[in-house]
Amino acid sequence: MRAAKAGMKVALVEREAVGGVHVNWGGIPTKALVSTAEILKKVRNGNRLGIMGKVEIDWDQLQNHRKKVVSQVQNFNLLALRKSKVEIFFGIGELASSSKVKVHLKNKGENFLETKYILIATGSQSISLPGIPQSSRILDSYRAIQVEKPPESLLVIGGGAVGLEFATIFNLLGTKVTVVELLPRLLPIEEPEVGEFIKKSLQKDGIKVLVGSRVIEVAEKDEYLEVVVETPESRIVEKIEKVLAAIGRRPNIDREKLESLGIKTTKTGIVVNERMQTSIPNVYAAGDVVGKILLLNVAMKEGKVAAANIVGGEKVMDYNAVPRCVFTLPEVAAVGSTEEEARKEDPDIVVVKDPFFNPRAAGSGEVEGFVKIIAKSDGILVGATIVGSHASELIFPLVVGLHSRINALEMAELFYPSPTYSEVLMNVLGKVGGKAIFGIR
């Protein structure tokens, strides 16, 4: 759309559905399910707020809701593309050369598109479990959102964002859930206390969490999967209805074909420079296919940078202030460096950690969590983590502060609407600013 609005003639080749994984099988549909799970949790725990009675889930209706939300976003995207005069070809695209794309149209044969520039944005797919037999009982995220009904039991392999979100959803829908993570903690790229906090929160909700553990065997029996898990203490055997593999993703590329055309690749994706150019100057790449940070907001920014350069601009990609969100209950959101990363760069950093508490959170019965802010000795933000209700919304002011190099005390002394969840930021930023100014460690 950005290239089309700049006056270029643009064709979009799409294999399945406009919007990619995020719209159709990832972020949007899972958040539709998480939203229901969140309401369910609030109501079930609502007796302290005066809500009494029993509530049930209609799985078919919930799936209809998911499909409706996805359809609405799909239609919005299609309308926006057509308004921008982007021509859409539904089929499988293949690079015939650096200036020609072969399109295998659905039920319509083949077509060749000749072009001055090409942008590869073919995304990624779930990594399958090595050495594990193929079975309808073994799910990836694509199949997990489409199950006919919530399974009686589910073992999730992978304690990252995707695995924990599905564990949260199915647990609240009544499934007995076990999470297995190979590394010593959940959400290993975040602050250590985040993984420990979320582990305890999941366990409190009835989820079995095995960290420092690995699945060594999955055998299909008549009515269940027999899963052998090696933990630090022992080897255990679980009888499970379904297994969800959430161990990462790989790019949707034919490396051999790309290399033969002169486009350099690695195991993680297509090699690009800071302008999103591949090793062939008129061929660009963006999104999961370049293997940098596999998030929608990053893919969108990379696409915009590529389009800006294609139409004659001089833009470079900056990964400095990318927010990372995990939609467990409570949510996790972070931006910038962790404390460990920041201390390697600057031993004199200022760190403040406060409980997730203020009058608005207390009134909603949602005080579970914490806020952690990391700043330089002059108060300039370098990292932040929020665990708590609405964390994914609250992180954005900190993204702005980090990107724009705003002093923590300046941010604390802005006017915050009251009473709101955002006041948790005002409190902790004020402490960071005070420590930086007065040299308190």
C-alpha positions as CSV (number, residue, x, y, z in Angstrom):
1,M,0.0,0.0,0.0
2,R,2.8,2.4,0.8
3,A,4.5,1.9,-2.6
4,A,1.1,2.2,-4.4
5,K,0.3,5.4,-2.6
6,A,3.7,6.8,-3.7
7,G,2.5,6.2,-7.3
8,M,4.0,2.8,-8.2
9,K,2.1,0.1,-10.0
10,V,1.9,-2.8,-7.4
11,A,0.9,-6.4,-7.6
12,L,0.5,-8.6,-4.5
13,V,0.8,-12.3,-4.7
14,E,-0.9,-14.2,-1.8
15,R,-1.0,-18.0,-1.4
16,E,-3.9,-18.3,1.0
17,A,-5.4,-15.3,2.8
18,V,-4.4,-11.6,2.9
19,G,-3.0,-10.7,6.3
20,G,-0.7,-13.6,6.8
21,V,-0.3,-15.6,10.0
22,H,-1.1,-12.7,12.3
23,V,-4.5,-12.0,10.9
24,N,-5.6,-15.5,10.0
25,W,-4.0,-18.0,12.4
26,G,-1.9,-16.1,14.9
27,G,-2.3,-12.8,16.8
28,I,-5.8,-11.8,15.9
29,P,-7.6,-15.2,16.3
30,T,-5.7,-16.1,19.5
31,K,-6.5,-12.7,21.0
32,A,-10.2,-13.4,20.3
33,L,-9.8,-16.6,22.3
34,V,-7.7,-14.9,25.0
35,S,-10.3,-12.2,25.5
36,T,-13.0,-14.8,26.2
37,A,-10.6,-16.6,28.6
38,E,-9.9,-13.4,30.4
39,I,-13.7,-12.7,30.9
40,L,-14.1,-16.3,32.1
41,K,-11.3,-15.9,34.6
42,K,-12.7,-12.6,35.9
43,V,-16.2,-14.0,36.4
44,R,-15.0,-17.2,38.0
45,N,-12.9,-15.2,40.5
46,G,-15.6,-12.5,40.8
47,N,-17.1,-13.6,44.1
48,R,-14.8,-11.1,45.9
49,L,-16.3,-8.4,43.6
50,G,-19.8,-9.5,44.3
51,I,-20.3,-11.7,41.1
52,M,-21.9,-15.0,42.0
53,G,-23.0,-18.0,39.9
54,K,-21.6,-20.4,37.4
55,V,-20.6,-19.6,33.8
56,E,-20.0,-22.0,30.9
57,I,-18.4,-21.8,27.5
58,D,-20.1,-22.5,24.2
59,W,-17.1,-23.6,22.1
60,D,-18.9,-23.5,18.8
61,Q,-20.1,-19.9,19.5
62,L,-16.6,-19.0,20.5
63,Q,-15.2,-20.3,17.3
64,N,-17.9,-18.4,15.4
65,H,-16.7,-15.3,17.2
66,R,-13.0,-16.0,16.2
67,K,-14.0,-16.5,12.5
68,K,-16.1,-13.3,12.5
69,V,-13.2,-11.3,13.9
70,V,-10.8,-12.7,11.4
71,S,-13.2,-12.1,8.5
72,Q,-13.7,-8.5,9.6
73,V,-9.9,-7.8,9.6
74,Q,-9.5,-9.7,6.3
75,N,-12.1,-7.6,4.6
76,F,-10.7,-4.4,6.1
77,N,-7.3,-5.3,4.6
78,L,-8.7,-6.2,1.2
79,L,-10.7,-2.9,1.1
80,A,-7.6,-0.9,2.0
81,L,-5.5,-2.7,-0.7
82,R,-8.1,-2.1,-3.4
83,K,-8.5,1.5,-2.4
84,S,-4.7,1.8,-2.9
85,K,-5.1,0.2,-6.3
86,V,-3.0,-2.8,-5.5
87,E,-3.7,-5.7,-7.9
88,I,-4.1,-9.0,-6.0
89,F,-3.2,-12.4,-7.4
90,F,-4.3,-15.4,-5.4
91,G,-1.8,-18.1,-6.0
92,I,1.7,-19.3,-5.2
93,G,4.5,-16.9,-6.2
94,E,7.9,-18.1,-7.4
95,L,10.9,-16.0,-8.4
96,A,11.7,-16.8,-12.0
97,S,14.5,-14.2,-12.1
98,S,15.3,-10.9,-10.3
99,S,12.7,-9.2,-12.5
100,K,10.1,-11.8,-13.1
101,V,7.7,-13.7,-10.8
102,K,5.9,-16.8,-11.8
103,V,2.4,-17.1,-10.2
104,H,0.7,-20.5,-10.0
105,L,-2.9,-19.1,-9.9
106,K,-5.6,-21.1,-8.1
107,N,-7.4,-23.1,-10.7
108,K,-6.3,-20.7,-13.4
109,G,-3.0,-22.0,-14.6
110,E,0.2,-19.8,-14.6
111,N,1.0,-16.2,-15.1
112,F,4.2,-14.2,-15.3
113,L,4.6,-10.8,-13.7
114,E,7.5,-8.6,-14.9
115,T,8.6,-5.9,-12.5
116,K,11.4,-3.5,-11.7
117,Y,11.4,-4.4,-7.9
118,I,10.4,-7.4,-5.9
119,L,9.6,-7.6,-2.2
120,I,9.7,-11.1,-0.6
121,A,7.5,-11.2,2.4
122,T,6.5,-14.9,2.6
123,G,6.5,-15.2,6.3
124,S,7.3,-18.3,8.4
125,Q,5.8,-21.6,9.6
126,S,5.9,-23.6,12.8
127,I,8.9,-25.9,13.3
128,S,7.8,-29.5,13.6
129,L,9.0,-31.8,16.3
130,P,12.1,-33.7,15.2
131,G,11.8,-37.5,15.6
132,I,8.1,-37.3,16.5
133,P,5.5,-39.3,14.4
134,Q,2.9,-37.5,12.3
135,S,-0.4,-37.5,14.1
136,S,-3.7,-35.6,14.1
137,R,-3.2,-35.4,17.9
138,I,-0.1,-33.3,17.5
139,L,-0.9,-29.7,16.8
140,D,0.8,-26.5,15.7
141,S,-0.6,-23.1,16.4
142,Y,-2.5,-23.2,13.1
143,R,-4.4,-26.4,14.0
144,A,-4.7,-25.5,17.7
145,I,-7.2,-22.6,17.1
146,Q,-9.4,-24.9,14.9
147,V,-9.8,-27.9,17.2
148,E,-13.4,-29.3,17.2
149,K,-13.5,-28.9,21.0
150,P,-11.1,-28.2,23.8
151,P,-9.1,-31.4,24.6
152,E,-9.4,-33.1,27.9
153,S,-5.6,-32.8,28.3
154,L,-2.9,-30.9,26.4
155,L,0.9,-30.9,26.7
156,V,2.5,-27.8,25.3
157,I,6.1,-28.1,24.2
158,G,7.7,-24.7,24.5
159,G,7.5,-22.0,27.2
160,G,7.7,-19.0,24.9
161,A,4.9,-16.5,24.1
162,V,2.9,-18.8,21.8
163,G,3.0,-21.8,24.0
164,L,2.0,-19.9,27.1
165,E,-0.8,-18.1,25.4
166,F,-2.4,-21.4,24.3
167,A,-1.7,-22.9,27.7
168,T,-3.6,-20.0,29.3
169,I,-6.5,-20.3,26.8
170,F,-7.1,-24.0,27.1
171,N,-6.6,-24.2,30.8
172,L,-9.4,-21.7,31.4
173,L,-11.6,-23.6,28.9
174,G,-11.3,-26.7,31.2
175,T,-8.3,-28.5,29.7
176,K,-5.7,-30.1,31.9
177,V,-2.5,-28.4,30.7
178,T,1.2,-29.3,31.1
179,V,3.9,-27.0,29.8
180,V,7.4,-28.3,29.1
181,E,10.3,-25.9,28.5
182,L,13.8,-27.0,27.7
183,L,15.5,-23.9,29.3
184,P,15.6,-23.3,33.1
185,R,12.8,-20.7,33.0
186,L,9.7,-19.7,31.0
187,L,9.9,-16.7,28.6
188,P,13.7,-17.0,28.6
189,I,14.4,-13.8,26.6
190,E,12.8,-11.7,29.3
191,E,13.9,-10.7,32.8
192,P,14.4,-13.8,35.0
193,E,11.7,-12.7,37.5
194,V,9.2,-12.6,34.7
195,G,9.5,-16.3,34.0
196,E,9.4,-17.1,37.7
197,F,6.3,-14.9,38.2
198,I,4.4,-16.3,35.2
199,K,5.3,-19.9,36.3
200,K,3.8,-19.4,39.7
201,S,0.8,-17.7,38.2
202,L,0.2,-20.6,35.8
203,Q,0.6,-23.1,38.6
204,K,-1.9,-21.2,40.7
205,D,-4.3,-21.6,37.9
206,G,-3.8,-25.3,37.8
207,I,-1.2,-25.6,35.0
208,K,1.6,-28.1,35.4
209,V,5.0,-26.4,34.5
210,L,8.1,-28.4,33.8
211,V,11.2,-26.2,33.2
212,G,14.7,-27.5,32.4
213,S,12.9,-30.5,30.8
214,R,12.5,-32.0,27.4
215,V,10.2,-34.4,25.6
216,I,12.2,-37.4,24.5
217,E,9.4,-39.6,23.1
218,V,5.8,-39.4,21.9
219,A,4.0,-42.6,21.1
220,E,0.5,-42.8,19.7
221,K,-1.8,-45.2,21.5
222,D,-5.4,-46.1,20.7
223,E,-7.0,-43.3,22.7
224,Y,-4.2,-41.0,23.8
225,L,-0.5,-40.0,23.2
226,E,2.1,-41.4,25.6
227,V,4.6,-38.6,26.2
228,V,7.9,-39.3,27.9
229,V,9.4,-36.2,29.6
230,E,12.9,-36.0,31.0
231,T,13.0,-33.5,34.0
232,P,16.0,-32.5,36.1
233,E,14.8,-34.9,38.8
234,S,13.4,-37.9,36.9
235,R,11.8,-39.3,33.8
236,I,8.0,-39.1,33.8
237,V,5.3,-40.5,31.4
238,E,2.2,-38.5,30.7
239,K,-1.0,-39.8,29.0
240,I,-2.2,-36.8,26.9
241,E,-5.0,-36.3,24.4
242,K,-3.2,-33.6,22.4
243,V,0.3,-32.2,22.1
244,L,1.0,-28.6,20.9
245,A,4.4,-27.9,19.5
246,A,5.4,-24.3,20.1
247,I,9.2,-24.5,19.7
248,G,9.7,-21.8,17.1
249,R,9.3,-20.9,13.4
250,R,11.3,-21.1,10.2
251,P,11.1,-18.9,7.1
252,N,8.9,-19.9,4.1
253,I,11.7,-19.9,1.5
254,D,13.4,-22.3,-0.9
255,R,17.0,-21.6,0.1
256,E,18.5,-23.5,-2.8
257,K,16.4,-21.7,-5.4
258,L,17.1,-18.3,-3.9
259,E,20.9,-19.0,-3.7
260,S,20.8,-20.0,-7.4
261,L,19.4,-16.6,-8.3
262,G,22.1,-14.9,-6.3
263,I,20.1,-14.1,-3.1
264,K,22.1,-14.9,0.0
265,T,20.3,-16.8,2.8
266,T,21.1,-18.4,6.2
267,K,19.2,-21.0,8.2
268,T,17.2,-18.2,9.8
269,G,16.2,-16.4,6.6
270,I,17.1,-14.1,3.8
271,V,20.1,-11.8,4.3
272,V,19.3,-8.1,4.0
273,N,21.0,-4.8,4.7
274,E,19.6,-2.0,6.9
275,R,17.6,-0.8,3.9
276,M,16.0,-4.3,3.6
277,Q,17.8,-5.0,0.4
278,T,18.9,-8.5,-0.4
279,S,22.2,-9.3,-2.2
280,I,20.4,-8.4,-5.4
281,P,19.8,-4.6,-5.1
282,N,16.3,-4.5,-6.7
283,V,15.0,-7.4,-4.6
284,Y,14.0,-6.6,-1.0
285,A,12.7,-8.8,1.8
286,A,10.7,-8.1,5.0
287,G,9.0,-9.8,7.9
288,D,9.6,-13.2,9.4
289,V,11.3,-14.3,6.2
290,V,14.4,-12.2,7.2
291,G,14.5,-13.9,10.6
292,K,15.3,-10.8,12.7
293,I,12.5,-10.3,15.2
294,L,9.4,-12.4,14.4
295,L,6.7,-10.0,15.3
296,L,3.9,-8.3,13.3
297,N,5.0,-4.8,14.3
298,V,8.5,-5.5,13.1
299,A,7.3,-7.0,9.8
300,M,5.2,-3.9,9.2
301,K,8.0,-1.5,9.9
302,E,10.4,-3.5,7.7
303,G,7.9,-3.5,4.9
304,K,7.5,0.3,5.2
305,V,11.3,0.8,5.1
306,A,11.6,-1.4,2.0
307,A,8.8,0.4,0.2
308,A,10.2,3.8,1.1
309,N,13.6,2.8,-0.4
310,I,12.0,1.3,-3.5
311,V,10.2,4.6,-4.3
312,G,13.5,6.5,-3.9
313,G,13.8,7.3,-0.2
314,E,16.7,6.7,2.1
315,K,15.3,4.8,5.1
316,V,17.1,2.4,7.5
317,M,15.6,-0.1,9.8
318,D,15.9,0.6,13.5
319,Y,15.2,-2.3,16.0
320,N,15.9,-0.2,19.1
321,A,12.4,0.1,20.7
322,V,10.4,-3.0,19.7
323,P,7.7,-3.9,22.3
324,R,7.4,-7.5,23.1
325,C,4.0,-8.7,24.4
326,V,2.8,-12.0,25.8
327,F,-1.0,-12.4,26.4
328,T,-1.0,-14.6,29.4
329,L,-3.2,-13.6,32.4
330,P,-1.7,-11.4,33.7
331,E,-0.1,-10.0,30.5
332,V,3.7,-9.5,30.0
333,A,5.1,-6.6,28.0
334,A,8.7,-5.4,27.6
335,V,10.8,-3.0,25.6
336,G,14.5,-2.4,25.3
337,S,17.2,-4.1,27.3
338,T,16.9,-6.4,30.3
339,E,18.9,-5.5,33.5
340,E,21.6,-8.1,32.6
341,E,22.0,-6.7,29.1
342,A,22.0,-3.1,30.3
343,R,24.6,-3.7,33.0
344,K,27.0,-5.1,30.5
345,E,26.9,-1.8,28.7
346,D,26.8,0.5,31.7
347,P,27.4,-0.7,35.3
348,D,25.9,2.5,36.7
349,I,22.4,2.0,35.5
350,V,19.4,2.8,37.7
351,V,16.9,0.0,38.3
352,V,13.5,0.4,40.1
353,K,10.9,-2.4,40.5
354,D,7.5,-1.7,42.0
355,P,4.4,-3.9,42.6
356,F,1.6,-3.5,40.1
357,F,-0.7,-1.6,42.4
358,N,-2.7,1.6,42.3
359,P,-6.3,2.5,43.1
360,R,-7.7,1.6,39.6
361,A,-6.0,-1.9,39.7
362,A,-7.2,-2.5,43.2
363,G,-10.8,-1.5,42.3
364,S,-10.7,-4.1,39.5
365,G,-9.1,-6.8,41.7
366,E,-6.1,-6.9,39.3
367,V,-3.0,-6.1,41.4
368,E,-1.1,-9.2,40.4
369,G,2.3,-8.3,38.8
370,F,5.1,-5.7,38.8
371,V,6.8,-2.9,36.8
372,K,10.5,-2.7,36.3
373,I,12.3,0.3,34.7
374,I,15.9,0.5,33.8
375,A,17.6,3.8,33.0
376,K,21.0,5.4,32.6
377,S,22.4,7.5,35.4
378,D,20.9,10.6,33.7
379,G,17.4,9.1,33.7
380,I,17.2,8.2,30.0
381,L,15.3,4.9,29.6
382,V,17.0,1.8,28.3
383,G,14.6,-0.9,29.2
384,A,11.2,-1.6,30.8
385,T,9.1,-4.6,31.8
386,I,5.5,-4.7,32.9
387,V,3.7,-7.8,34.3
388,G,0.0,-7.1,35.0
389,S,-3.4,-6.3,33.6
390,H,-3.4,-4.3,30.4
391,A,0.5,-4.5,30.2
392,S,0.3,-4.7,26.4
393,E,-1.4,-1.3,26.4
394,L,0.7,0.3,29.1
395,I,4.0,-0.5,27.4
396,F,3.5,2.0,24.6
397,P,4.4,5.2,26.6
398,L,7.6,3.5,27.6
399,V,8.3,2.6,23.9
400,V,7.9,6.3,23.1
401,G,10.2,7.3,26.0
402,L,12.9,4.9,25.1
403,H,12.8,5.7,21.4
404,S,12.8,9.5,22.0
405,R,15.3,9.4,24.8
406,I,13.0,11.1,27.3
407,N,14.1,11.5,30.9
408,A,12.2,9.3,33.4
409,L,11.3,12.2,35.6
410,E,10.0,14.2,32.7
411,M,7.7,11.3,31.9
412,A,6.6,10.9,35.6
413,E,5.6,14.6,35.8
414,L,3.2,14.5,32.8
415,F,-0.5,14.5,33.6
416,Y,-1.8,11.0,34.0
417,P,-5.6,10.3,33.8
418,S,-6.8,9.2,37.3
419,P,-7.8,6.7,38.4
420,T,-6.2,4.6,35.7
421,Y,-3.8,1.7,35.3
422,S,-1.3,4.1,33.8
423,E,-0.6,5.5,37.2
424,V,1.6,2.5,37.9
425,L,4.0,4.0,35.4
426,M,3.9,7.5,36.9
427,N,4.9,6.1,40.3
428,V,7.8,3.9,39.2
429,L,9.1,6.5,36.7
430,G,9.1,9.1,39.4
431,K,11.3,6.8,41.6
432,V,13.7,6.2,38.6
433,G,14.0,9.9,38.0
434,G,14.6,10.7,41.6
435,K,17.4,8.1,41.9
436,A,19.0,9.4,38.7
437,I,18.9,13.0,39.7
438,F,20.1,12.6,43.3
439,G,22.5,9.8,42.7
440,I,20.7,7.3,44.9
441,R,21.7,3.6,44.2
